[in-house]
Amino acid sequence: MHQGAAGAPGASEPGTRQNRPMRIAMIGLRGVPATVGGIERGVEELGRELVRRGHEVTVYCRTNYVRERPPVFDGMRLRYLPTIGTKHLDAITHTALSTATALHGFDVVHFHAMGPGLLTPVARTLGRGTAVVQTIHGLDGERAKWGKNARRVLKFGEWLSARVPNETIVVSQALADHYQQRYGRQTTVIGTGVTEIGRRSADTIAQSFGLAPESYVLFVGRLVPEKQPDVLIRAFRQVSDDVRLVVAGGSSFTDDYVDELHRLAGADERVVITGRVSDEVLAELYSNALAYVTPSALEGAPLALLEAISTGLPIVASDIAPHVEVLGSETYGRRLFTAGDEGALALAIHRVIGDGREGREAARALREDILATHGWARVAEETERVYERALASRRGTGASAHRR
């Protein structure tokens, strides 16, 4: 498995280049600037840093995602293409159009996520001299929102992602282990970066939702079954502490599930479902929460968890591998529970609230560690090395990425 070497002797510093600039296409996301979605936010930050390092970055955006359409954003060139905005066709139709237009004129075509990666064989076969890189943000074939046929297609996409790209990036060690054990594929682990969120007073959330500082625990994420906000709402009924629960996020082609969440929340007046919120309101929610709770059963790169840590919040998290990679073992200020266990989740919330001063001090220490190790400049530097290896492999001047 390739390891990132940021800070190693001879490594280039952020903002400098030892090799020639590259022309890079980003495909598979909804678009930038990001208004929703961890992949979109990640590509926005990564693309910005790659531009600073001297590269030419083009991001392919869906016309149904962006309202304003500037030709350039933070140095990234934006290309707008239409799509069919349905659950099963939104990503794949836009990716197909994007791939067709990106076959020539780029050094690297970088696909994001499993579904869009179904088009990597086209780019690998028809892109003359172009290196193909794919980032796996999670095992999408295991997401509950997909039916049986869609899951089969995504599982095929997973198989392709282990065989077709010149280089495959994964966002966690758990995913790297999965690819090594199942496919014998060596991947590069590049965890997601995090941008520190500036603290804000509770002005808007007080007016809109009646929330006072340190009066609530917070969940942030897409309202989809694998993130288990329904488990959280049911578990919260067992929490006797004088706090509220705020669930912030919107549907991801899961409207029926969201309706069920509202029905569950209606049985407990302490639960607030905000819907999708702006970055400014989200910063207020993070800044004034008592603790952050992530009950997910499935994650790739837990960006919201990293954001919560970056604001110094104590954490309650399910014990899945991506969470444990970030948090380490349980201690004051970070409490783990068995995913799906409502009683254990309620107890963990009660314990993190009771951690008091020790919990807040431990959360501040974790914050400093995460900000030091999850900077976007480092992510860009490690991604740049992957691009260079992919180009060397494509040209036959380096070791093949398809080592078994």
Secondary structure, 3 states (H helix, E strand, C coil): CECCCCCCCCCCCCCCCCCCCCEEEEECCCCCCCCCCHHHHHHHHHHHHHHHCCCEEEEEEECCCCCCCCCEECCEEEEEECCCCCCCCHHHHHHHHHHHHCCCCCCEEEEECCCHHHHHHHHHHHCCCCEEEEEECCCHHHCCCCCHHHHHHHHHHHHHHCCCCCEEEECCHHHHHHHHHHHCCCCEECCCCCCCCCCCCCHHHHHHHCCCCCCEEEEECCCCHHHCHHHHHHHHCCCCCCCEEEEECCCCCCHHHHHHHHHHHCCCCCEEEEECCCHHHHHHHHHHCCEEEECCCCCCCCHHHHHHHHCCCCEEEECCHHHHHHHCCCECCEEEECCCCHHHHHHHHHHHHHCHHHHHHHHHHHHHHHHHHCCHHHHHHHHHHHHHHHHHHHCCCCCCCCCC
